[in-house]
């Protein structure tokens, strides 16, 4: 299993994490165009933040699900995980928002 580097200050780890997060956020904007500049900025920043935070675990999960754990270099695992987490962040938040709206209403 990949350990994604023991030193969190490694430049390659941060570069892969940042590149994946930015790429995933960019693809999410292109895939479904935002209605306004405000929406574009909030979607992009949400994607980048989620990619930076959840990139490592997402990369390890993806590699395990695909059955290729340990076959890719650690930066590539982190890059793929960051991109996947960033790309899916807005979709997951949208689904949670709709669920909260539907089931979170007070009954009178």
C-alpha positions in Angstrom: 0.0 0.0 0.0 1.3 3.4 -0.9 2.1 5.7 2.1 2.0 8.9 0.0 5.2 10.1 1.6 6.1 10.4 5.3 7.2 14.0 5.0 4.2 16.3 4.4 6.5 19.1 3.3 7.7 17.2 0.2 7.3 19.5 -2.8 6.3 16.6 -5.1 3.4 15.6 -2.8 2.1 19.2 -2.6 2.5 19.7 -6.3 0.6 16.5 -7.1 -2.1 17.3 -4.6 -2.5 20.9 -5.9 -2.4 19.9 -9.6 -5.1 17.2 -9.1 -7.3 19.5 -7.0 -7.1 22.3 -9.6 -7.7 20.0 -12.5 -10.7 18.3 -10.9 -12.2 21.7 -10.1 -11.6 22.9 -13.6 -13.3 19.9 -15.2 -16.3 20.3 -12.9 -16.7 23.8 -14.1 -16.5 22.8 -17.8 -18.8 19.7 -17.3 -21.6 21.8 -15.9 -21.3 25.5 -16.7 -21.9 27.8 -13.7 -24.8 30.4 -13.9 -22.7 33.3 -12.5 -19.2 34.3 -11.5 -20.1 33.8 -7.9 -21.2 30.3 -8.5 -18.0 29.6 -10.5 -15.8 30.9 -7.8 -17.5 29.0 -5.0 -17.5 25.8 -7.0 -13.9 26.1 -7.9 -12.8 26.9 -4.3 -14.9 24.1 -2.9 -13.4 21.7 -5.4 -9.8 22.7 -4.7 -10.4 22.6 -0.9 -11.9 19.1 -1.1 -9.2 17.9 -3.4 -6.5 19.1 -1.1 -8.1 17.6 2.0 -9.4 14.3 0.7 -6.9 13.6 -2.2 -4.8 11.1 -0.3 -7.6 8.9 1.0 -9.5 9.1 -2.3 -6.4 8.1 -4.2 -5.8 5.1 -2.0 -9.5 4.1 -2.2 -9.4 4.4 -6.0 -6.3 2.3 -6.4 -7.7 -0.4 -4.1 -11.0 -0.4 -6.0 -9.2 -0.7 -9.3 -6.9 -3.4 -8.0 -3.7 -1.5 -8.8 -2.5 -0.6 -5.3 1.2 -0.1 -5.2 1.5 -0.2 -9.0 1.5 3.6 -9.5 4.0 6.0 -8.1 2.8 7.8 -5.0 2.5 11.2 -6.7 0.3 9.7 -9.4 -1.9 8.1 -6.7 -2.3 11.5 -5.0 -2.9 13.3 -8.2 -5.7 10.9 -9.2 -7.2 11.0 -5.8 -7.1 14.8 -5.6 -8.7 15.2 -9.0 -11.5 12.7 -8.2 -12.2 14.3 -4.8 -12.2 17.7 -6.4 -14.4 16.7 -9.3 -17.0 15.0 -7.2 -17.1 17.5 -4.3 -19.7 19.8 -5.9 -21.9 16.9 -7.0 -21.9 15.4 -3.5 -22.6 18.7 -1.8 -25.5 19.3 -4.2 -27.0 15.9 -3.4 -26.7 16.5 0.3 -28.3 19.9 -0.1 -31.3 18.4 -1.9 -31.7 15.7 0.7 -31.5 18.3 3.5 -34.1 20.4 1.7 -36.4 17.5 1.2 -36.2 15.8 4.6 -35.2 18.8 6.8 -38.5 20.6 6.6 -40.5 21.1 9.8 -43.8 19.5 9.9 -46.6 21.7 11.3 
